Amino acid sequence: MINMINMKFNKNKANPSRNHNNKFSTSLTLGKGNLDSDFEEDIYMHSLPMFQKETTITEMEVYLDEPIKGLPYYRGLIHYMHCMQAEDSLIIWLDTPGGQLDSALAIIDAMETTEGQVQVIVTGEAASAGSLIALSAPNLVLGAKARFMLHAASYSIGHSKQGDIESRVENSKQLLKGVVEEGYKDFLLPEEIELMFIGKDYYMDAAEVTARLEQREKLQEERQVKELQEQEDLEKAEVKKPPRIRKSPSTS
């Protein structure tokens, strides 16, 4: 007696654009071989049903190979990252001289909160806001010609009243300080970040960026181990504390 399971694998490939929908469909069919008796036939005619499940995996690629524009330009990219499932993926090919900080921060926030898999590949320049995007990537790949340029900011004053301009610049400085300290933490030394705020620019090739990324990873691991140890010590201290005994109020 032979009980056969026939499995069918279908992969529907989309057109050769950057939006690939790969559908994986598995059909399970129970068949029967040569049955020796009516008893065996009766058993396999009432076998356990099996059900088909179809899963859709979305793979997207996008090229950030121009100056970073205003936020509405990236609405589709950000929306896709918000909608990604764990099996979905996105590759960002990065080669940009930088641009608007608000757009870069929105892209970074979407990368950090998505459930999908995001990879940033630096093929050329990652300058200014582009370096922040690269260094915030969950998975970063450097091409052989990758190069970074890091600085604090460039301001465009525009036309407005002096008080408005001064207020705007002061507000931007406070925002920028937090962004730079967080984005370049452990990648730059604290003293290097301080120099950046007074106008220092940093130019790095792929080899230097790689070395600094390795150092950043080491520092982050050491900090995590230290925090876990402190948490364990705190929990042990709480266990060792003697129970507090409350005295009953005296009666007169």
N, C-alpha and C positions, 0 to 999 in steps of 0.2 A: 504494500500500500504506500502510495506517495502523495503527500499533501504539498502542493506547490503554491508559493507566494510570488506573484508577478509584480515587480516594482517598476514604475515608469517615472523618469526624471525629465521635466520640461523646463527649459530656460528660455524665456522670451526676452530677446535683446532689443532694446529700443534703438531708434535712429542714432547715427553717430554724432550727437550733440553732447553737451556736457551734462545733460540730465539723463542718467541711466536708471531705468526701473527694471530690476531683475526679479522675475517672479519664479519662485521655486515651488513646484507642485509635485506632490508625491501621491500616487494612487496605489492602494493596496488591494489586491483582488485575491480572494481565496478560490483555489481551484482544486479539483480532486483527480487523483490518478486512477489507476485500476483498482477498484474496490472488490474485495473478495466475498463480501456478503452483504445482505440487506441491513444487517446490524451496523456495520461500519458506515454504510451510506446514510443511515438515519442519524448517526452521530455527527457527521460532517455537514449534513444539511442544516443542522441547528448549531453551528459553531458561533463563536463570539464575533459580533460585527466589528468592523474596523472602519474608521472615519478619516476622511481626507481633510487636511489643513493646508491652506495656502498662505504663504508669507511674502510680503512685498518689502524689498530692501531698496532704499533710494541712495544713490551715489551721485554727488554733485561736485563740480569743480568750478572755481571762480578765479579770475585773474585781477589782482590789485596791482596793476602795472602803470599807474598814472598818479598824479597828485591826488591826495585824499580830498574829496569834495564835501558838499553839505550833506547833512544827515538824510534827507529824503532820498538821495541817490542810492542809499544802501538799505532801503526799506525791505526789498525782496530778500536780500542776504540775511538780514537780521531776523526776518519773519521765518525763514527756513530753519535757522538755528533754533528758534524758539519751538518749532514744531517737530524737530528731529526726535526719533525714537532711538533706543540703544543700538539697534542694528544699522542705523543710517550713518552715512559718512559724508564728510566735506573736506576737500582739499583746497586750500587757499595758496595760489602761486603769488608770491609777494616780491615786488620790485618797484618801490615807490620812493620819491624824494620827501615824503611826508605831506602834511596838509593840516586840515582842520581837526583840532583836538577833540571836539565834541563827537564827531563821527567815529574817531578812533576809539574813544571810551565806550561808545555804544556797541561797537563791534567786539571789543574786549569783554564787556559785560555779557553779551550773548554767547561768546565762546566759553566763558567760565560757568555759565548756568545751563548750557544745553545738555541733554541726555545723550546726544549722539557723539560720534568720534570725529574730532576736528584735528586736522594736520595743517600746519603752515610750512611751506617750502620757500625759503629765500633763495631766489635764483640770481639776484643782483644786489641792488641797493635797498637797505632798510634804514631809512634816515628819519630822524625826528619822531613824529607820531608813528611812522612805520616801524621803528625799533621797539616802541611800546607794544604794538600789536604782536610783533615777533616774540618778544620776551614774555608775553602773557599767554602764548599758545600752549595748549595742553600737550601737544606733540610738535616739536620744532625740528626741521631738517634744514641743514645749510648746504647750499651748492658750493662748488669749488671756488666760484667767483663771488660769493656772498661778501658783503661789506656793510658795516653799521656806521651810522653817524648819530651821536647822542648830544643833545644840547637842551637847554631849558625851554626856550620858546622864542618865536619871532612875533612881534606885535605889528598890527596894522592899525594906526590911530584913527584914520578917517576924518570926517568933518563933524564936529560937535562942539558943545561948550566945554571950556576947560575943566570945570568941575565934574561934568559927566565923564570926560575922558579919564581924569584922575581916579574917579571912583571905580570905573570899569577896570582900569589897569590894576588897582589895588585888589579888587575882587579876584581878578585873573591870577595875580601873584599868589594869593592864598590857596586857590584851587590848584594851581600848578605845583606848588610846594608839596602838597599831599600826593598828587599824581606821580611826581618824579620820585619821591622818597619810596613810595610803594612799588612803582614799576621797575625801578633800578636797584631795589634792595638786594643786597648780597651779590649783585652783578658788578656794581661799582662800590668802591670803598666809601665810607662816610665822608672822608675828607675830599674825595673826588666829587661827590654830590654837592658839597659846599662850594667847591670851585666852579661847578656848573652854574650855580645861581649867580655868580658874578661874571659870567660870560665865557667860561671855558667850554670848548667843543672837543668831543672825543671821536676819533676815527679809528676803526678797527677792521682788520681783515678776518677771514673765516677762521684762521688758526687761533687768533687772539680771542675771538668770540667763543670758540669751542672751549678753550682753556678756562675762560671766565664762567661759562655755563657749568663746567665740571666743578669748579670751586663753589659756585652757588648751590649746586645740588648737595655737596658735602656739608656746607654750612647749614642748609635746611634740615638735613638728616640729623646733624648734631643737635640742633635746636629742638627737633621733635623728640629725640631721646631724652634730652634734659627736661622737657616739659612732662613727659611720661613719668620720669623718675620723681619729679617734684610732686606730681599727682599721687603716686604710690606712697611717698613719704607722708603726704598730708592725710591720706586714708589710714595709714598705720598709726599716725598720731591721734586720730579721732578714736580708733579702737582702744588705744591704751588709756584714754582719759577715764578716770574713775567716775562712776555714776554719781550724779548729784543727789544728795539726800535732803529732802525737804522736811523741815521741822513742822510738826503740827502746831497750830496756834494754841497758845496757853489759855487755859480757862480760869477766870477769876472766881 
